[in-house]
Amino acid sequence: MSEHKHEPVPYRTFIQIWVALLVLTGVTIAVSRIHLGALNIWVALGVASLKSSLVLFFFMHLKQEGRLFKIGLLVMLVILAIFIGMTFTDVLYR
């Protein structure tokens, strides 16, 4: 296996991502206090997905990983989304 040399991520990027995560947490709290009906769940899931992708790509350095690892993660996330969708469908039709 060949070793990859990655450029270090500047601290400024980490601080910007941290601030974005704080803002998105505020959005999550604000949306939880506003009645949007069934849209509340979708907004919360969207914000959570965005926050987790920021953590994965920048703090866990997925941005610098190889293509095979990214494809494996994408497949796993699609399978997880299918299971969550099946759970929502089950709860909806009870």
Secondary structure, 3 states (H helix, E strand, C coil): CCCCCCCCCCHHHHHHHHHHHHHHHHHHHHHHHCCCCCHHHHHHHHHHHHHHHHHHHHHCCHHHCCHHHHHHHHHHHHHHHHHHHHHHHHHHCC
